[in-house]
Amino acid sequence: MKYLKYKSYTGSLEYSRENQLFHGKVLGIKSLISYEGETGPELEESFKESLDEYLHDCKEL
């Protein structure tokens, strides 16, 4: 399994043949942050956007 890295966070990288989508989740945190994309670049962008949104929400709390 390969991993995505962004802002010192790690995300999983998986592929669903059934749905023909890449998907994953941020590892090492209690919250569930998942992301998906049809291509590698889409998956990476979704990972970054999801993580940025999560970090923004945490900062506001």
Distance bins in CASP14 RR format, pairs under 12 A and 6 or more apart:
PFRMAT RR
TARGET T0000
AUTHOR 0000-0000-0000
RMODE 2
METHOD distances of the structure
MODEL  1
1 10 0 0 0 0 0 1 0 0 0 0 0
1 11 0 0 0 0 1 0 0 0 0 0 0
1 12 1 0 0 1 0 0 0 0 0 0 0
1 13 1 0 0 1 0 0 0 0 0 0 0
1 14 1 0 0 1 0 0 0 0 0 0 0
1 15 0 0 0 0 0 1 0 0 0 0 0
1 24 0 0 0 0 0 1 0 0 0 0 0
1 27 0 0 0 0 0 1 0 0 0 0 0
2 10 0 0 0 0 0 1 0 0 0 0 0
2 11 0 0 0 0 1 0 0 0 0 0 0
2 12 0 0 0 0 1 0 0 0 0 0 0
2 13 1 0 1 0 0 0 0 0 0 0 0
2 14 0 0 0 0 1 0 0 0 0 0 0
2 15 0 0 0 0 0 1 0 0 0 0 0
2 22 0 0 0 0 0 1 0 0 0 0 0
2 24 0 0 0 0 0 1 0 0 0 0 0
2 40 0 0 0 0 0 1 0 0 0 0 0
2 43 0 0 0 0 0 1 0 0 0 0 0
2 44 0 0 0 0 0 1 0 0 0 0 0
3 9 0 0 0 0 0 1 0 0 0 0 0
3 10 1 0 1 0 0 0 0 0 0 0 0
3 11 1 0 1 0 0 0 0 0 0 0 0
3 12 1 0 0 1 0 0 0 0 0 0 0
3 13 1 0 0 1 0 0 0 0 0 0 0
3 14 0 0 0 0 0 1 0 0 0 0 0
3 24 0 0 0 0 1 0 0 0 0 0 0
3 25 0 0 0 0 0 1 0 0 0 0 0
3 26 0 0 0 0 0 1 0 0 0 0 0
3 27 1 0 0 1 0 0 0 0 0 0 0
3 28 0 0 0 0 0 1 0 0 0 0 0
3 43 0 0 0 0 0 1 0 0 0 0 0
3 44 0 0 0 0 0 1 0 0 0 0 0
3 47 0 0 0 0 0 1 0 0 0 0 0
4 10 1 0 0 1 0 0 0 0 0 0 0
4 11 1 0 1 0 0 0 0 0 0 0 0
4 12 1 0 0 1 0 0 0 0 0 0 0
4 13 1 0 1 0 0 0 0 0 0 0 0
4 14 0 0 0 0 0 1 0 0 0 0 0
4 22 0 0 0 0 0 1 0 0 0 0 0
4 23 0 0 0 0 0 1 0 0 0 0 0
4 24 0 0 0 0 1 0 0 0 0 0 0
4 25 0 0 0 0 0 1 0 0 0 0 0
4 26 0 0 0 0 1 0 0 0 0 0 0
4 27 0 0 0 0 1 0 0 0 0 0 0
4 33 0 0 0 0 0 1 0 0 0 0 0
4 35 0 0 0 0 1 0 0 0 0 0 0
4 37 0 0 0 0 0 1 0 0 0 0 0
4 40 0 0 0 0 1 0 0 0 0 0 0
4 41 0 0 0 0 0 1 0 0 0 0 0
4 43 1 0 0 1 0 0 0 0 0 0 0
4 44 1 0 0 1 0 0 0 0 0 0 0
4 45 0 0 0 0 0 1 0 0 0 0 0
4 46 0 0 0 0 1 0 0 0 0 0 0
4 47 1 0 1 0 0 0 0 0 0 0 0
4 48 0 0 0 0 1 0 0 0 0 0 0
4 50 0 0 0 0 0 1 0 0 0 0 0
4 51 0 0 0 0 1 0 0 0 0 0 0
5 11 1 0 0 1 0 0 0 0 0 0 0
5 12 0 0 0 0 0 1 0 0 0 0 0
5 13 0 0 0 0 0 1 0 0 0 0 0
5 26 0 0 0 0 0 1 0 0 0 0 0
5 27 0 0 0 0 0 1 0 0 0 0 0
5 44 0 0 0 0 1 0 0 0 0 0 0
5 47 0 0 0 0 1 0 0 0 0 0 0
5 48 0 0 0 0 0 1 0 0 0 0 0
5 51 0 0 0 0 0 1 0 0 0 0 0
6 26 0 0 0 0 1 0 0 0 0 0 0
6 27 0 0 0 0 0 1 0 0 0 0 0
6 33 0 0 0 0 0 1 0 0 0 0 0
6 35 0 0 0 0 0 1 0 0 0 0 0
6 43 0 0 0 0 0 1 0 0 0 0 0
6 44 0 0 0 0 1 0 0 0 0 0 0
6 45 0 0 0 0 0 1 0 0 0 0 0
6 46 0 0 0 0 0 1 0 0 0 0 0
6 47 1 0 0 1 0 0 0 0 0 0 0
6 48 1 0 1 0 0 0 0 0 0 0 0
6 49 0 0 0 0 0 1 0 0 0 0 0
6 50 0 0 0 0 1 0 0 0 0 0 0
6 51 1 0 1 0 0 0 0 0 0 0 0
6 52 0 0 0 0 1 0 0 0 0 0 0
6 54 0 0 0 0 0 1 0 0 0 0 0
6 55 0 0 0 0 0 1 0 0 0 0 0
7 26 0 0 0 0 0 1 0 0 0 0 0
7 47 0 0 0 0 0 1 0 0 0 0 0
7 48 0 0 0 0 1 0 0 0 0 0 0
7 50 0 0 0 0 0 1 0 0 0 0 0
7 51 1 0 0 1 0 0 0 0 0 0 0
7 52 0 0 0 0 1 0 0 0 0 0 0
7 54 0 0 0 0 0 1 0 0 0 0 0
7 55 1 0 0 1 0 0 0 0 0 0 0
7 56 0 0 0 0 0 1 0 0 0 0 0
8 26 0 0 0 0 0 1 0 0 0 0 0
8 27 0 0 0 0 0 1 0 0 0 0 0
8 28 0 0 0 0 0 1 0 0 0 0 0
8 29 0 0 0 0 0 1 0 0 0 0 0
8 51 0 0 0 0 0 1 0 0 0 0 0
8 55 0 0 0 0 0 1 0 0 0 0 0
9 25 0 0 0 0 0 1 0 0 0 0 0
9 26 1 0 1 0 0 0 0 0 0 0 0
9 27 1 0 0 1 0 0 0 0 0 0 0
9 28 0 0 0 0 1 0 0 0 0 0 0
9 29 1 0 0 1 0 0 0 0 0 0 0
9 31 0 0 0 0 0 1 0 0 0 0 0
9 33 0 0 0 0 1 0 0 0 0 0 0
9 35 0 0 0 0 0 1 0 0 0 0 0
9 47 0 0 0 0 1 0 0 0 0 0 0
9 48 0 0 0 0 1 0 0 0 0 0 0
9 50 0 0 0 0 0 1 0 0 0 0 0
9 51 1 0 1 0 0 0 0 0 0 0 0
9 52 0 0 0 0 0 1 0 0 0 0 0
9 54 0 0 0 0 1 0 0 0 0 0 0
9 55 0 0 0 0 1 0 0 0 0 0 0
9 58 0 0 0 0 0 1 0 0 0 0 0
10 24 0 0 0 0 0 1 0 0 0 0 0
10 25 0 0 0 0 0 1 0 0 0 0 0
10 26 1 0 0 1 0 0 0 0 0 0 0
10 27 1 0 1 0 0 0 0 0 0 0 0
10 28 1 0 0 1 0 0 0 0 0 0 0
10 29 0 0 0 0 1 0 0 0 0 0 0
10 33 0 0 0 0 0 1 0 0 0 0 0
10 47 0 0 0 0 1 0 0 0 0 0 0
10 51 0 0 0 0 0 1 0 0 0 0 0
11 22 0 0 0 0 0 1 0 0 0 0 0
11 23 0 0 0 0 0 1 0 0 0 0 0
11 24 1 0 0 1 0 0 0 0 0 0 0
11 25 1 0 0 1 0 0 0 0 0 0 0
11 26 1 0 1 0 0 0 0 0 0 0 0
11 27 1 0 1 0 0 0 0 0 0 0 0
11 28 0 0 0 0 1 0 0 0 0 0 0
11 29 0 0 0 0 0 1 0 0 0 0 0
11 33 0 0 0 0 1 0 0 0 0 0 0
11 34 0 0 0 0 1 0 0 0 0 0 0
11 35 0 0 0 0 1 0 0 0 0 0 0
11 43 0 0 0 0 0 1 0 0 0 0 0
11 44 0 0 0 0 0 1 0 0 0 0 0
11 46 0 0 0 0 0 1 0 0 0 0 0
11 47 1 0 0 1 0 0 0 0 0 0 0
11 48 0 0 0 0 0 1 0 0 0 0 0
11 50 0 0 0 0 1 0 0 0 0 0 0
11 51 0 0 0 0 1 0 0 0 0 0 0
12 22 0 0 0 0 0 1 0 0 0 0 0
12 23 0 0 0 0 1 0 0 0 0 0 0
12 24 1 0 1 0 0 0 0 0 0 0 0
12 25 1 0 1 0 0 0 0 0 0 0 0
12 26 0 0 0 0 1 0 0 0 0 0 0
12 27 1 0 1 0 0 0 0 0 0 0 0
12 28 0 0 0 0 0 1 0 0 0 0 0
12 32 0 0 0 0 0 1 0 0 0 0 0
12 33 0 0 0 0 0 1 0 0 0 0 0
12 34 0 0 0 0 1 0 0 0 0 0 0
12 35 0 0 0 0 1 0 0 0 0 0 0
12 36 0 0 0 0 0 1 0 0 0 0 0
12 43 0 0 0 0 0 1 0 0 0 0 0
12 47 0 0 0 0 1 0 0 0 0 0 0
13 21 0 0 0 0 0 1 0 0 0 0 0
13 22 1 0 0 1 0 0 0 0 0 0 0
13 23 0 0 0 0 1 0 0 0 0 0 0
13 24 1 0 0 1 0 0 0 0 0 0 0
13 25 0 0 0 0 1 0 0 0 0 0 0
13 26 0 0 0 0 0 1 0 0 0 0 0
13 27 0 0 0 0 0 1 0 0 0 0 0
13 35 0 0 0 0 1 0 0 0 0 0 0
13 36 0 0 0 0 0 1 0 0 0 0 0
13 37 0 0 0 0 0 1 0 0 0 0 0
13 40 0 0 0 0 1 0 0 0 0 0 0
13 43 1 0 0 1 0 0 0 0 0 0 0
13 44 0 0 0 0 1 0 0 0 0 0 0
13 46 0 0 0 0 0 1 0 0 0 0 0
13 47 0 0 0 0 1 0 0 0 0 0 0
14 21 0 0 0 0 1 0 0 0 0 0 0
14 22 1 0 0 1 0 0 0 0 0 0 0
14 23 1 0 1 0 0 0 0 0 0 0 0
14 24 1 0 1 0 0 0 0 0 0 0 0
14 25 0 0 0 0 1 0 0 0 0 0 0
14 27 0 0 0 0 0 1 0 0 0 0 0
14 34 0 0 0 0 0 1 0 0 0 0 0
14 35 0 0 0 0 0 1 0 0 0 0 0
14 36 0 0 0 0 1 0 0 0 0 0 0
14 37 0 0 0 0 0 1 0 0 0 0 0
14 40 0 0 0 0 0 1 0 0 0 0 0
14 43 0 0 0 0 1 0 0 0 0 0 0
15 21 1 0 0 1 0 0 0 0 0 0 0
15 22 1 0 1 0 0 0 0 0 0 0 0
15 23 1 0 0 1 0 0 0 0 0 0 0
15 24 0 0 0 0 1 0 0 0 0 0 0
15 36 0 0 0 0 0 1 0 0 0 0 0
15 37 0 0 0 0 0 1 0 0 0 0 0
15 38 0 0 0 0 0 1 0 0 0 0 0
15 39 0 0 0 0 0 1 0 0 0 0 0
15 40 0 0 0 0 1 0 0 0 0 0 0
15 43 0 0 0 0 1 0 0 0 0 0 0
16 22 1 0 0 1 0 0 0 0 0 0 0
16 23 1 0 0 1 0 0 0 0 0 0 0
16 24 0 0 0 0 1 0 0 0 0 0 0
16 36 0 0 0 0 1 0 0 0 0 0 0
16 37 0 0 0 0 0 1 0 0 0 0 0
16 38 0 0 0 0 0 1 0 0 0 0 0
16 43 0 0 0 0 0 1 0 0 0 0 0
17 23 0 0 0 0 0 1 0 0 0 0 0
19 36 0 0 0 0 1 0 0 0 0 0 0
19 37 0 0 0 0 1 0 0 0 0 0 0
19 38 0 0 0 0 1 0 0 0 0 0 0
20 36 0 0 0 0 0 1 0 0 0 0 0
20 37 0 0 0 0 1 0 0 0 0 0 0
20 38 1 0 0 1 0 0 0 0 0 0 0
20 39 0 0 0 0 0 1 0 0 0 0 0
21 34 0 0 0 0 0 1 0 0 0 0 0
21 35 0 0 0 0 0 1 0 0 0 0 0
21 36 1 0 1 0 0 0 0 0 0 0 0
21 37 1 0 1 0 0 0 0 0 0 0 0
21 38 1 0 0 1 0 0 0 0 0 0 0
21 39 0 0 0 0 1 0 0 0 0 0 0
21 40 0 0 0 0 0 1 0 0 0 0 0
21 42 0 0 0 0 1 0 0 0 0 0 0
21 43 0 0 0 0 1 0 0 0 0 0 0
21 46 0 0 0 0 0 1 0 0 0 0 0
22 34 0 0 0 0 0 1 0 0 0 0 0
22 35 0 0 0 0 1 0 0 0 0 0 0
22 36 1 0 0 1 0 0 0 0 0 0 0
22 37 1 0 1 0 0 0 0 0 0 0 0
22 38 1 0 0 1 0 0 0 0 0 0 0
22 39 1 0 0 1 0 0 0 0 0 0 0
22 40 1 0 1 0 0 0 0 0 0 0 0
22 41 0 0 0 0 1 0 0 0 0 0 0
22 42 1 0 0 1 0 0 0 0 0 0 0
22 43 1 0 1 0 0 0 0 0 0 0 0
22 44 0 0 0 0 1 0 0 0 0 0 0
22 45 0 0 0 0 0 1 0 0 0 0 0
22 46 0 0 0 0 1 0 0 0 0 0 0
22 47 0 0 0 0 1 0 0 0 0 0 0
23 33 0 0 0 0 0 1 0 0 0 0 0
23 34 1 0 0 1 0 0 0 0 0 0 0
23 35 1 0 0 1 0 0 0 0 0 0 0
23 36 1 0 1 0 0 0 0 0 0 0 0
23 37 1 0 0 1 0 0 0 0 0 0 0
23 38 0 0 0 0 0 1 0 0 0 0 0
23 40 0 0 0 0 0 1 0 0 0 0 0
23 42 0 0 0 0 0 1 0 0 0 0 0
23 43 1 0 0 1 0 0 0 0 0 0 0
23 46 0 0 0 0 1 0 0 0 0 0 0
23 47 0 0 0 0 1 0 0 0 0 0 0
23 50 0 0 0 0 0 1 0 0 0 0 0
24 32 0 0 0 0 0 1 0 0 0 0 0
24 33 0 0 0 0 1 0 0 0 0 0 0
24 34 1 0 1 0 0 0 0 0 0 0 0
24 35 1 0 1 0 0 0 0 0 0 0 0
24 36 1 0 0 1 0 0 0 0 0 0 0
24 37 0 0 0 0 1 0 0 0 0 0 0
24 40 0 0 0 0 0 1 0 0 0 0 0
24 43 1 0 0 1 0 0 0 0 0 0 0
24 44 0 0 0 0 0 1 0 0 0 0 0
24 46 0 0 0 0 1 0 0 0 0 0 0
24 47 1 0 0 1 0 0 0 0 0 0 0
24 50 0 0 0 0 1 0 0 0 0 0 0
24 51 0 0 0 0 0 1 0 0 0 0 0
25 31 0 0 0 0 1 0 0 0 0 0 0
25 32 1 0 0 1 0 0 0 0 0 0 0
25 33 1 0 0 1 0 0 0 0 0 0 0
25 34 1 0 1 0 0 0 0 0 0 0 0
25 35 1 0 0 1 0 0 0 0 0 0 0
25 36 0 0 0 0 1 0 0 0 0 0 0
25 43 0 0 0 0 0 1 0 0 0 0 0
25 46 0 0 0 0 0 1 0 0 0 0 0
25 47 0 0 0 0 1 0 0 0 0 0 0
25 50 0 0 0 0 1 0 0 0 0 0 0
25 51 0 0 0 0 0 1 0 0 0 0 0
25 54 0 0 0 0 0 1 0 0 0 0 0
26 32 0 0 0 0 1 0 0 0 0 0 0
26 33 1 0 1 0 0 0 0 0 0 0 0
26 34 1 0 0 1 0 0 0 0 0 0 0
26 35 0 0 0 0 1 0 0 0 0 0 0
26 46 0 0 0 0 0 1 0 0 0 0 0
26 47 1 0 0 1 0 0 0 0 0 0 0
26 48 0 0 0 0 0 1 0 0 0 0 0
26 49 0 0 0 0 0 1 0 0 0 0 0
26 50 1 0 0 1 0 0 0 0 0 0 0
26 51 1 0 0 1 0 0 0 0 0 0 0
26 52 0 0 0 0 0 1 0 0 0 0 0
26 53 0 0 0 0 0 1 0 0 0 0 0
26 54 1 0 0 1 0 0 0 0 0 0 0
26 55 0 0 0 0 0 1 0 0 0 0 0
27 33 0 0 0 0 1 0 0 0 0 0 0
27 34 0 0 0 0 0 1 0 0 0 0 0
27 47 0 0 0 0 0 1 0 0 0 0 0
27 51 0 0 0 0 0 1 0 0 0 0 0
29 50 0 0 0 0 0 1 0 0 0 0 0
29 51 0 0 0 0 1 0 0 0 0 0 0
29 54 0 0 0 0 1 0 0 0 0 0 0
29 55 0 0 0 0 0 1 0 0 0 0 0
29 58 0 0 0 0 1 0 0 0 0 0 0
30 54 0 0 0 0 0 1 0 0 0 0 0
30 58 0 0 0 0 0 1 0 0 0 0 0
31 50 0 0 0 0 0 1 0 0 0 0 0
31 51 0 0 0 0 0 1 0 0 0 0 0
31 53 0 0 0 0 0 1 0 0 0 0 0
31 54 1 0 0 1 0 0 0 0 0 0 0
31 55 0 0 0 0 0 1 0 0 0 0 0
31 57 0 0 0 0 1 0 0 0 0 0 0
31 58 0 0 0 0 1 0 0 0 0 0 0
31 61 0 0 0 0 0 1 0 0 0 0 0
32 50 0 0 0 0 0 1 0 0 0 0 0
32 54 0 0 0 0 1 0 0 0 0 0 0
33 46 0 0 0 0 0 1 0 0 0 0 0
33 47 0 0 0 0 1 0 0 0 0 0 0
33 48 0 0 0 0 0 1 0 0 0 0 0
33 49 0 0 0 0 0 1 0 0 0 0 0
33 50 1 0 1 0 0 0 0 0 0 0 0
33 51 1 0 0 1 0 0 0 0 0 0 0
33 52 0 0 0 0 0 1 0 0 0 0 0
33 53 0 0 0 0 1 0 0 0 0 0 0
33 54 1 0 1 0 0 0 0 0 0 0 0
33 55 0 0 0 0 1 0 0 0 0 0 0
33 57 0 0 0 0 0 1 0 0 0 0 0
33 58 0 0 0 0 0 1 0 0 0 0 0
34 43 0 0 0 0 0 1 0 0 0 0 0
34 46 0 0 0 0 1 0 0 0 0 0 0
34 47 0 0 0 0 1 0 0 0 0 0 0
34 49 0 0 0 0 0 1 0 0 0 0 0
34 50 1 0 0 1 0 0 0 0 0 0 0
34 51 0 0 0 0 0 1 0 0 0 0 0
34 54 0 0 0 0 0 1 0 0 0 0 0
35 42 0 0 0 0 1 0 0 0 0 0 0
35 43 1 0 0 1 0 0 0 0 0 0 0
35 44 0 0 0 0 1 0 0 0 0 0 0
35 45 0 0 0 0 1 0 0 0 0 0 0
35 46 1 1 0 0 0 0 0 0 0 0 0
35 47 1 0 1 0 0 0 0 0 0 0 0
35 48 0 0 0 0 1 0 0 0 0 0 0
35 49 1 0 0 1 0 0 0 0 0 0 0
35 50 1 0 1 0 0 0 0 0 0 0 0
35 51 0 0 0 0 1 0 0 0 0 0 0
35 52 0 0 0 0 0 1 0 0 0 0 0
35 53 0 0 0 0 0 1 0 0 0 0 0
35 54 0 0 0 0 0 1 0 0 0 0 0
36 42 0 0 0 0 1 0 0 0 0 0 0
36 43 1 0 0 1 0 0 0 0 0 0 0
36 44 0 0 0 0 0 1 0 0 0 0 0
36 45 0 0 0 0 0 1 0 0 0 0 0
36 46 1 0 0 1 0 0 0 0 0 0 0
36 47 0 0 0 0 1 0 0 0 0 0 0
36 49 0 0 0 0 0 1 0 0 0 0 0
36 50 0 0 0 0 1 0 0 0 0 0 0
37 43 1 0 1 0 0 0 0 0 0 0 0
37 44 0 0 0 0 1 0 0 0 0 0 0
37 45 0 0 0 0 1 0 0 0 0 0 0
37 46 1 0 1 0 0 0 0 0 0 0 0
37 47 0 0 0 0 1 0 0 0 0 0 0
37 49 0 0 0 0 0 1 0 0 0 0 0
37 50 0 0 0 0 0 1 0 0 0 0 0
38 45 0 0 0 0 0 1 0 0 0 0 0
38 46 0 0 0 0 1 0 0 0 0 0 0
39 45 0 0 0 0 1 0 0 0 0 0 0
39 46 0 0 0 0 0 1 0 0 0 0 0
40 46 0 0 0 0 1 0 0 0 0 0 0
40 47 0 0 0 0 1 0 0 0 0 0 0
41 47 0 0 0 0 0 1 0 0 0 0 0
41 48 0 0 0 0 0 1 0 0 0 0 0
42 48 0 0 0 0 0 1 0 0 0 0 0
42 49 0 0 0 0 0 1 0 0 0 0 0
43 49 0 0 0 0 0 1 0 0 0 0 0
43 50 0 0 0 0 0 1 0 0 0 0 0
44 50 0 0 0 0 0 1 0 0 0 0 0
44 51 0 0 0 0 0 1 0 0 0 0 0
45 51 0 0 0 0 0 1 0 0 0 0 0
45 52 0 0 0 0 0 1 0 0 0 0 0
46 52 0 0 0 0 0 1 0 0 0 0 0
46 53 0 0 0 0 0 1 0 0 0 0 0
47 53 0 0 0 0 0 1 0 0 0 0 0
47 54 0 0 0 0 0 1 0 0 0 0 0
48 54 0 0 0 0 0 1 0 0 0 0 0
48 55 0 0 0 0 0 1 0 0 0 0 0
49 55 0 0 0 0 0 1 0 0 0 0 0
49 56 0 0 0 0 0 1 0 0 0 0 0
50 56 0 0 0 0 0 1 0 0 0 0 0
50 57 0 0 0 0 0 1 0 0 0 0 0
51 57 0 0 0 0 0 1 0 0 0 0 0
51 58 0 0 0 0 0 1 0 0 0 0 0
52 58 0 0 0 0 0 1 0 0 0 0 0
52 59 0 0 0 0 0 1 0 0 0 0 0
53 59 0 0 0 0 0 1 0 0 0 0 0
53 60 0 0 0 0 0 1 0 0 0 0 0
54 60 0 0 0 0 0 1 0 0 0 0 0
54 61 0 0 0 0 0 1 0 0 0 0 0
55 61 0 0 0 0 0 1 0 0 0 0 0
END
